């Protein structure tokens, strides 16, 4: 039984809007600072794994990583802890293929 939802990159914007979900980039900080999904916050995988991140239990969490594997593992772990969580299939690479216009480069902010 899965304790998390899988969503496709093409669904991310709608899911983010409809549920006021918190989009979490679990890649390392340098990757996040280079570019990330608009509105996403950075909680690197190792920080989540250690349990040092303070995550809201009253909001849906949507995780993404580079290719989807890490975010799926973390979504499973957080789901088992009672969080309402989803993972983006294919991760950042799939998101980039959908539309580069959705990403923000820190230099352009």
C-alpha positions as a Markdown table, in Angstrom:
| # | Residue | x | y | z |
|---|---|---|---|---|
| 1 | Unk | 0.0 | 0.0 | 0.0 |
| 2 | Unk | 1.3 | 3.4 | -0.9 |
| 3 | Unk | 1.2 | 6.2 | 1.6 |
| 4 | Unk | 1.8 | 8.8 | -1.1 |
| 5 | Unk | 0.5 | 10.0 | -4.5 |
| 6 | Unk | 2.3 | 10.0 | -7.8 |
| 7 | Unk | 1.7 | 13.0 | -10.0 |
| 8 | Unk | 3.0 | 13.9 | -13.4 |
| 9 | Unk | 4.9 | 17.1 | -14.2 |
| 10 | Unk | 2.0 | 18.2 | -16.4 |
| 11 | Unk | -0.3 | 18.1 | -13.3 |
| 12 | Unk | 2.0 | 20.0 | -11.0 |
| 13 | Unk | 0.7 | 23.5 | -11.5 |
| 14 | Unk | -2.9 | 22.5 | -11.1 |
| 15 | Unk | -2.2 | 20.4 | -8.0 |
| 16 | Unk | -0.2 | 23.3 | -6.5 |
| 17 | Unk | -3.1 | 25.7 | -7.1 |
| 18 | Unk | -6.0 | 23.5 | -6.1 |
| 19 | Unk | -4.7 | 22.3 | -2.8 |
| 20 | Unk | -2.4 | 25.1 | -1.9 |
| 21 | Unk | 0.3 | 22.5 | -1.8 |
| 22 | Unk | 3.8 | 23.2 | -0.6 |
| 23 | Unk | 6.2 | 22.2 | -3.4 |
| 24 | Unk | 9.5 | 21.0 | -2.0 |
| 25 | Unk | 12.7 | 20.6 | -4.0 |
| 26 | Unk | 14.7 | 17.9 | -2.3 |
| 27 | Unk | 17.8 | 18.3 | -4.5 |
| 28 | Unk | 20.9 | 19.9 | -2.9 |
| 29 | Unk | 20.9 | 23.6 | -2.2 |
| 30 | Unk | 23.3 | 24.5 | -5.2 |
| 31 | Unk | 20.9 | 22.8 | -7.6 |
| 32 | Unk | 17.9 | 24.7 | -6.1 |
| 33 | Unk | 19.8 | 28.0 | -6.2 |
| 34 | Unk | 20.6 | 27.4 | -9.9 |
| 35 | Unk | 16.9 | 27.0 | -10.8 |
| 36 | Unk | 13.8 | 25.7 | -9.3 |
| 37 | Unk | 10.0 | 25.5 | -9.7 |
| 38 | Unk | 8.3 | 28.8 | -8.9 |
| 39 | Unk | 7.1 | 28.8 | -5.3 |
| 40 | Unk | 9.2 | 25.8 | -4.4 |
| 41 | Unk | 11.1 | 25.7 | -1.1 |
| 42 | Unk | 14.4 | 23.8 | -0.6 |
| 43 | Unk | 14.6 | 21.0 | 1.9 |
| 44 | Unk | 17.5 | 18.7 | 0.8 |
| 45 | Unk | 17.0 | 15.0 | 1.0 |
| 46 | Unk | 19.5 | 14.5 | 3.8 |
| 47 | Unk | 17.8 | 17.2 | 5.9 |
| 48 | Unk | 14.5 | 15.5 | 5.5 |
| 49 | Unk | 16.0 | 12.1 | 6.2 |
| 50 | Unk | 17.5 | 13.3 | 9.5 |
| 51 | Unk | 14.1 | 14.7 | 10.5 |
| 52 | Unk | 15.5 | 18.2 | 11.0 |
| 53 | Unk | 13.0 | 19.9 | 8.6 |
| 54 | Unk | 9.9 | 21.4 | 10.1 |
| 55 | Unk | 7.1 | 20.5 | 7.7 |
| 56 | Unk | 3.4 | 21.4 | 8.0 |
| 57 | Unk | 1.1 | 18.5 | 8.5 |
| 58 | Unk | -1.9 | 20.6 | 7.5 |
| 59 | Unk | -0.8 | 21.1 | 3.8 |
| 60 | Unk | -0.2 | 18.7 | 1.0 |
| 61 | Unk | 3.5 | 18.3 | 0.2 |
| 62 | Unk | 4.7 | 17.8 | -3.3 |
| 63 | Unk | 8.3 | 16.6 | -3.6 |
| 64 | Unk | 10.6 | 16.6 | -6.6 |
| 65 | Unk | 14.3 | 15.6 | -7.1 |
| 66 | Unk | 16.4 | 15.1 | -10.2 |
| 67 | Unk | 14.7 | 12.1 | -11.8 |
| 68 | Unk | 11.9 | 11.0 | -9.3 |
| 69 | Unk | 13.5 | 8.2 | -7.4 |
| 70 | Unk | 14.7 | 10.1 | -4.4 |
| 71 | Unk | 11.4 | 12.0 | -4.1 |
| 72 | Unk | 9.5 | 8.7 | -4.3 |
| 73 | Unk | 11.5 | 7.3 | -1.4 |
| 74 | Unk | 11.1 | 10.4 | 0.7 |
| 75 | Unk | 7.4 | 10.6 | -0.1 |
| 76 | Unk | 6.9 | 7.1 | 1.1 |
| 77 | Unk | 8.8 | 7.9 | 4.3 |
| 78 | Unk | 6.8 | 11.1 | 5.0 |
| 79 | Unk | 3.6 | 9.4 | 4.1 |
| 80 | Unk | 4.2 | 6.7 | 6.7 |
| 81 | Unk | 4.7 | 9.6 | 9.2 |
| 82 | Unk | 1.2 | 10.9 | 8.5 |
| 83 | Unk | 2.0 | 13.6 | 6.0 |
| 84 | Unk | -0.2 | 14.1 | 2.9 |
| 85 | Unk | 2.4 | 13.8 | 0.3 |
| 86 | Unk | 3.0 | 13.4 | -3.5 |
| 87 | Unk | 6.0 | 12.8 | -5.7 |
| 88 | Unk | 6.6 | 14.1 | -9.2 |
| 89 | Unk | 7.1 | 11.3 | -11.6 |
| 90 | Unk | 10.4 | 11.9 | -13.5 |
| 91 | Unk | 11.4 | 14.7 | -11.2 |
| 92 | Unk | 13.1 | 17.9 | -12.3 |
| 93 | Unk | 14.0 | 16.5 | -15.7 |
| 94 | Unk | 10.4 | 15.8 | -16.5 |
| 95 | Unk | 9.3 | 19.2 | -15.2 |
| 96 | Unk | 11.9 | 20.9 | -17.5 |
| 97 | Unk | 10.6 | 19.0 | -20.5 |
| 98 | Unk | 7.0 | 20.3 | -19.8 |
| 99 | Unk | 8.0 | 23.9 | -19.8 |
| 100 | Unk | 11.2 | 25.8 | -19.1 |
| 101 | Unk | 9.1 | 28.9 | -18.6 |
| 102 | Unk | 7.8 | 27.6 | -15.2 |
| 103 | Unk | 11.3 | 27.6 | -13.8 |
| 104 | Unk | 12.9 | 30.6 | -12.2 |
| 105 | Unk | 16.6 | 31.2 | -12.5 |
| 106 | Unk | 17.8 | 33.0 | -9.4 |
| 107 | Unk | 19.8 | 35.5 | -11.5 |
| 108 | Unk | 16.5 | 36.7 | -13.1 |
| 109 | Unk | 14.6 | 37.2 | -9.8 |
